[in-house]
Amino acid sequence: MARFAMSQRKRIASAIGLAAGVIAGVFALNTWMVPATDSTVTALTVATPDMVAMDRSLRHWKTVTTPPDPKERQYALRPAASQQRAIAARALTRTVARMPAADIGAVRRAYRRARGTRDKLLIIGGLGQNAAPEAVTLLEEIYERADDHSVRSGVLRALGRSSAAGRQALLIAEMSSGDSRLQLLAIQGLYGDAASIDALKAVACGDRPVEIRLEAIRSLSAVHAPEARDALEALTGSTETALVRMTARKALRR
């Protein structure tokens, strides 16, 4: 009798274990494990189709850029491999660009997992094509945390191409950056932006280095508004340097 009871308990325990395994497997198929965040808490997030598509694009990109077999390194130099990388890069950028606002958090996690600058710049480029304001917020966050000039430059270029609301804020702020290269990129990103007339006028008519002022004049020249034209006409006065006067006159002829 004791043997029978023990056998029954073993069968019940085995059945419970099997059921738990099945439930865990089903749960794993419908969830997406993400790495620990700054709070060191690992979270499980239900995967949406867009998140799955981005994860697939990321894995494909990593596959074509990092051949698992060292013998395939030579293949990476061939035109076919280069074409594959270009296709994978475009696919990843498009996937990020199409992510809905509710799933931008998944892009944030993907960016944090990215190790190479090239991978980060592709994600940044996709965010620049995403029309959600949340994409702009993430770009600003990336910029503030970045200590890599390439990443910061990529963010400014992405904001310059963005159509999302609020994209101008960081660009306007960085026109006063201590790095002249970032200043130029910020000004270029506001090319023709009517909402930034006052900021562009302040730089074009201010006492900044001449190359910064000239770039502001070019961006201002693409703004079709009376205020922009008035500012350009003021720059043709005799008190300005010859180069500034010439650039302003050229801009007025457009």
N, C-alpha and C positions, 0 to 999 in steps of 0.2 A: 504493500500500500504506500509506504514511504517513497519507494522507488517511483511509483506511478505519479505521485504528487510532485516529486522533483522533476520528472520528465515533463509534466504539464507546465510547471513554472518555466522551464527552459524554452518550451515551445511558445509560450506567451511572450517571454522576453524577446525571443527572436522575431516574433511577429511585430512587436512594438518597434524594435530597431529597424525593421524593414519599412514600416509605415513612416517612421521619422525620416528615413533616407529618401523616400519618395517625395515627401512634403518639402524637404530641403532642396531636392532637385528641381521641383516645380517652382519654388521660390527663387532659386538662382536664375532660372530662365527668364523670370519676369522682373528682375532687379539688376541694378548696375552698381558694382562695388567701386567706390571712389577712394583715393588716398586720403590720409589724414590731413586735415587743414591746420591752420595756425594754432587752433585750440587743441590740437593733437587728438581730436575725436574722429574716428572713422565712421562715416555715415553710409547708409544704403539708400539710394534714390531710385525710384521707379523710372525705368528708361522709356522715353518717348521715341517714336520713329525717327525724329530729327536727331536725337542724341545717339541712337544706334547708327544712323548714317554717318555722323561725324566721327564716331569711334571707328567705324569701318574705314573711312577715308584716312584717318590718322594711321591706322595699322598698315594700310596699303602704302602710304607714303613712306613709312619707316621700312617697309619691306623692300621697296625699290631703291631706297637710299642707303640701306645697310644690308648688303648681301650676307647671309649667315655663313656661307662657305668662303674662307679666305681665297680659294682658287677662283672665285667669281669676281675678285677685285679688278681683274683685267677687263672683264665684261663691262664694268661700270664706266669705262672710258669710251666705249663704242657709241656710235650715234643712236642705235636702237635703245640703249639704256638711257641716254640723255632724253630721248623722246618720251620714254616711259616716265621719267622723273617730272618732265614738264606737264604731262597729262595728269599725273597724280597730284602735282602741286595745284593745278587749276581746279581739280575736283575737290581738294581740301578747302581751298579758298571759297569756292562756291557753296560748299556745305555750311561753312561758318557764316557766310553772308545770308543764308536762308534761315538761320536759326531764329525761331520766334523769341520774343522778349522774355517769355516765361522760362526759356531754356538757356539763357545767357550764362547762368550759373555753371552749366556744364562746360561752356567754353572757358570759363575762368579755371575750372579744375583741369581741363586739358592743357591750358597754357602753363599752369604750375607744374604739370608733369613733363612738359617739353624741356629737353636738355640743351639742344643746340640752338644757336641764334637763328639759323635758317628756318627751323621749325617754328620758332616764335614769330618770326616775321611773316610767315604764311598765315598764321592765325590772326595776327594784327591786320594784315591786308584784308582778310575776310571780314573782320569787324568794321573796317573802313567802308565796306560795301553793304553793311547791315544798316537798315534805316531805323532800327529801334533806338530810342534814347538810352536804353540800358547798355547798348554797345559802346556809346560815347562814354558812359560812366566807367565801363571796364577799361577802355583805352586810357582814360585819365588815371585810373588806378595803376595800370601797368607803367605809365610814364613816371608817376611819383615814386614807384618802387625800383625802377630800373637805374642801374649805374653804368649801363652799356650804351655808348653813344649811338651805335647802330639801331638798338631797340628804340631809343628816344626819337631818333630821326624817323624810324618807321612809323611810330605813333603819329608824329606831326604830319607825315605824308598821308597817312590813312585818314586823319581828320580833315585834311585838305580836300580829299576826294569824297568825304561823307556827305550824305544828304539828310542826316539825322538832326533833329532839333537839339540845340545846345552845343553843337560842334565847335562854335567859335570861341568859347570861353577860354580853353587852354591855349589856343593859337594866339589870342589877344594877349594873354598873360605872358606867353613866351616871346613876344616881340620885345620884351624888356629883359630877356635872358642875358646872362653874362657871357654866353657862348654865341659868337656872331654867326656860326653855322646854323645853330638852332633858330636864331632870330630870322635869318633869311628863309628858312623852311617855313616858319610860322607865317611870315608875310606872304610868301608864295601860296600858302594854303588859304589865304583870304582873298585871293585874286578874284576881282569882280563881285565880291560879297557886299551887297548893299547894306546889310545890317552892321557892317564893320567900318562904315565911312569915317566916323569920328576917330576911331583908333588908327586907321591908316593915315588920315589927315595929320594927326598928332605926330606921327613918325616922319611923314614926308616933309612937314614944315618945321620940324624940330631941329635939335642940334646933334643928331646922331651922326655916326660916320657916314661918309658920302655913299658907300656901297649899300648901306641899309636904307638910306633915304631914296636912292634910285629904285630899289626893289619895291618900296612902298608906292612910289609914283607909278610904276608899271601896274601894280595891283589896283591902284586907285583909278587908273585910266580905263579899266574894264568895267567900272561901275557907271551905269548910265543914269546919272542923277545930277541935278543942278548943283548940289553941294560939292560933288566931286569935281565938276568942271570949274567951279569957283576957286577951289583949292589949287587946282593945276594952273589956272591963270595967275594966281598970286605968286606961284613959283617961277613965273617967267620974268619977274621984276629984276631990276638992275642990282639989287642987294644980294642976289643969289650967285653962286659960282656958275661959271660958264657951262659946266657939265650938267648941273641941275636944271638950268634954264633950257638947254638943248633937249634934255629928256622930257621936260614938261611940255615944251612946244610940240615935240614929236607925238606925245600922248594926246594932245588936244586935236591933232589932225586925224586921229582914228575915227 
